Amino acid sequence: MGVAALVLGIVSIVFGLIPIIGWIGVICGIIAIVLGVLGKKDEAEKGKAQAGFIMGIVGVSLSLILWISCAVCVNNAASRFQSELEKHGITKDNLEKMAKDADKALDQLKKMDKDSAE
């Protein structure tokens, strides 16, 4: 169990650093933690189990830190984007009005095209 904990701990660190598949790092890290705890009972595997346990904790921590930092970045970008739109006078109501105007213009173009085809 010590070797398995060590391998899964290493895998959890590697995958924990990759944004899109970081959830694999969390799963491997949790399994490494469990196997590390169970592997400490065997004296021959105690060192490897301890290393796997620690690497599992590190891998899960890296994954969670990455997820949280990505969420904060996306939130900040969305807030900044919204404030820039509002600074230039673009609001939800304005966008809805522009969409309705665009629909009217398309309808007029379709009507003109239909009339010219006849």
Secondary structure, DSSP 8 states (H G I E B T S, - for coil): -HHHHHHHHHHHHHHHTSSTTHHHHHHHHHHHHHHHHHHTTSGGGHHHHHHHHHHHHHHHHHHHHHHHHHHHHHHHHHHHHHHHHHHTT--HHHHHHHHHHHHHHHHHHHHHHHHHH-
